Amino acid sequence: MAAIQTQSLTRKFDDLTAVSELTLSVEAGEIFGLVGPDGAGKTTTLRLLSSILEPTGGRAEVAGFDVVSQAEQVKARIGYVSQRFGLYADLTVMENLHFYADIYGVTGRERRERIDRLLAFADLEAFRRRRAGDLSGGMKQKLALACALVHTPAVLLLDEPTNGVDAVSRRDFWRILYQLLREGVTIVLATSYMDEAERCSRVGLMHHGKLIACGTPTQIKGLMKGTILEARTAQPRTAWTLLRQSLGGGVGLFGDRVHVVCQNAEATSERIRAALGAAKMEVLDLRKVEPSLEDVFISIVGSD
């Protein structure tokens, strides 16, 4: 059964089309990743699904309810964590949780039990009386998640929840998400981190408001046409710039390595060595590698 369905969902802001003809189905109990760079339309899509924005065209249903005509029913069944810290910095962890419980009408014994469970769930028990504004970035995100879960939503919408969060906190956050999946919560996660997309049940690649590919991470990688060459040098960013100038599109920077999408590995290897050699840059390693989701994305959008 689909927890989310959209049909030709579109949102325009004057002359800008932020989301264009989005047709998508997210199954109940899966974690679906909306993946793409800033400006791809991820945030607008989540705001449409959460009934914060009304579509310019098309339609969407969340948990069986129309996001326009049944917006209140949608809002009662979702949890939404935005990019920005949306909690009250001057309130303590407990005060924020009680505030959101008030909003959703969670009262009495049920409220106490849920809040106690969420504090343990998010490892925030020791910080009950700490002001939200004094929490670390990772703790703030876990508190935002706990507040979004206080009414036990069927669908959880997360807008780049680990953006700017340290690696340990990102790991803890994903541990919580997997626990929610085991409890049957449907999760839609917007992210620009391709390594996070690898952890999703399915992913949708977005670019300029359009869904350009959708499937499991393995299926998406199967769309890759060509070979990936990985070049390692002592100056990866400089090498990346030189190879983009020399080879055009299909060149990506991955930490200390540069990936090049090509059709002829032997000929492209020679061009890479020639371009870097002309700049007196030593090639420490050059080899074929398996494609990542980021490689696929780059190969689809090219130099756009």
N, C-alpha and C positions, 0 to 999 in steps of 0.2 A: 504494500500500500504506500502511495506517495504521501509524504508529509508536506511537501512543497511542490506546486506545479505552476509554471508560468507559460503563457502563450503570447508570443510577440510583444513582450513587455518592453515599453519604451518610455523614456523620460527625457524631455528637452528643457533646457534653460535658455530661453531666447533662441539664438542661432546655434547653440551648442547642444548636440545630442550626447548626453552622458551615458545613457543605456539605449541600445538600438536592437529592437526585434529579438529580445531574449526569450528563447523557448527552452525550458529546463524542467527536469523532474528530479527531486531528491527523495530517496526512499526513507521510510521510517526506520530509525535506528542506525543510520550511517553517519559518518562524518564526511562532509563534502567541502572541498577546498575551492574557493574562488581565488584564482591566482593571476597576478599581473602586476605591472609597475604602477606607480602613482599616476592617477588620471585615467586608469583603465576602465573605471566604472564600478569598482567593487563596492565602495561605500554607498554610492547611490542605489545599487541593487539591494543592499541590506536595508537601507532606509525605506525603500519601496516595500520590501517583504515585511517590515515591521509596522507598516501603516503610518509611518511618519510623513512620507511623501506620497502624493497621489500620482499614478502614472499618467503620462500624456497620451499613451495608447496601449493597447493590449490589456491583459489581465493577469492576476496571480491569486492563488489560493494557498493559505498556510494553515495546517492542521484542519483542513476541510472548510475553511471560511474565506470568503472573498476579502481582499485587503482594503477594498474601498467601501463596499456596502455593508460589510460586517467587521469594520475596523476594531470595535471594542472587543468582540469575541477573539479576534486575532491577538490583540495586546494582552488579553488575559491568559493566553496559552503560550506566549513566547517569553524568553529572557533575552535581553539585548545589552551587549557590552560594546560601547562606542570606542573610537580611537582615543578620545580625550578622557581624562580621569573625571567621571561624571558624578562622583560622590561629594559629600560635604566635608571639606578639609578641617573645619573647626569642630566637627563631631567625632566622637570616638568610634572605634570599630563597632562596638555594641549599639551605639546610638544610630549609626548608619543602618545596621541590620534591622533594628526596630522601626526605623523610619520607612524602609521599604516594605516591611511586613504590614505596616499601617496602610500603605498605598494599595497593597494587594488584598487587604482584608484578612490577613492571617492573624488569628487571635488565640488567646487562652493557652491550653496545654500544647496544642499543635504548634503554636508559635515557639514556645520554649524548646520543644523537642527539635524542631527544624533548625533553629539558630544554634543550639548546642551541637547538632550534627554537622552543620556547615562550618562552624569554627574548627571542629576536629578535622573535617574533610579538607579544609584549606590550610591547615597548620597555623591557625591564627589564635588558638586558645590563650597563648601567653601574651597576646596583644589586645585583649578585650578592652582595656581602658586607654589605649594609646590613640591619640588624635590621628585621623586618617591622613592629614597633611604631613605627619611626621613619619609615615611609613616609607619604606624603600619602594622603588618602582615595581619590583616583583610582588611585594606584599599588597601594594595598591591594586594591582591587577587581580590578585586572588580575592581581595575584599570585593572588588567590583563584580567578580564572578559569583561570589557567595550571595551578594545582594540580588543578582539577576536570577538566582536559583531559589530564593526564599519562598516562592509560591509554587515550586515544583513544576516548571514549564515543560511542555512536551517538545518544544523546539527551542534551541539556543542559537542565537545569532551573534557572532563574535567578529568585530572589525579590527583586524591587526592587533590582537590582544597581547602579543609578545614583542611588539615594536619598541625598541630601546631598552628591553629587559635583558639582564645578564644571562649567561648560558645556563647557570644552575637554576635560576628561576624559570627559564623557559622549559627545562626538563621537568621541573615540579608541576608546571602548568599543564604540560601534556600528560603527565601521570593522572592528574585530576580529570582531564578530558576523556581519557580511556576508561576511567571508572564510571563516568557518566554514560559512556556508550554501553557499558555492560548493564547499566540500569535502564537502557532503552531510550535515552534521550537522543533526539536527532540534532546534529550539530552542523551549522554552516559557518565556515571559518574563512574570512577574507585575509589573505596574506601576500606579501611580496617576497617571502622567504621560500625559495624553491625546495630547500631541505625539509621544511614543514609540510609542503605539499606532498612529499613522498610518504608521509605518515597517514594521509587521508585515504578513505575507502575509494573515493573517486575525486577527480579534480576537473574544474572547468577553467581553461585558459582564456583570459579576457584581454582585449586590446582595443583601445579607442571605442569602448562601449559595446563591443561585439564579442560574442562567444565564438572563439576560433577553433576550439577543440574541447572534447569532453570524453572522459572515460577513466578507467583505473590508471594509476601511474604507469603500469606495464603497457597498457593499451596506448597511452599517449606516447610513450617512448617508441612504440612500434610504428608511429607515424613518421619517424625520422627517415629522411631520404639522404643517403650519403654516409660518409665516414667522418668520425671525429678524430682529429689529430690534436694531441696535447703537447704543448711546447713549454719547457721550463727554462727560465733564465734568471740571472741575478737581479734584473730590473723588469719585472713583469708588466708594470703599468706602461713603461716606455715601449716595451715589446708589443703590447696590445695596441697602442696608438700607431706604431709603425706598420703593424700587420693589417690594421683596418684601412690605413692609407694605401697599402700595397695590394691587398686582396679584396677590399670592399666589404660587403656584408658577410654575416656568418662567422664573425670573430667575437668571442666573449672572454671576459676576464674572470677567473675563478680563483680568488686568493692569490697564490704565488704562481699560478699556471694560466696559460692562455689556450683556449679551445678554438679550433678552426674546423668549420664544417666544409667538407669538400666531396667531390665526386671521384677524383683521381688522386689517391693518397700519395703515390710516388711523385707525380708532377708537383703537387702542392707542397710536399716536403722539401723539394728542391727550391721552390719559390720562397718558402719560409726561411730556409737557411741562407738564401741569397739576400733577402731583404734585411735580415738581422745581421748578416755578415757585413753588408755594406755600411751598417751603422757601428761596426766593430763590436757587436754584441755576441758573446759566446752562447751557443745553444747547449745547455747542460743536459737536456733530455728531450727527445722528440719521438712520440709513439702513438699508436692507435689506442683509443679507450672506448668503453661503452658509453652511450649517450646518457645525459642527465635530463631532467625535465627542463632545465634552463637551456640546454643545448637545443632541445626541440623547439622551445619558444623562440629562441634566436633564429633558428632555421626557418620558422614559419613567417616571422615578421621581417626578417632580413635586417636591413640597416634602417628601417623606418623608426 
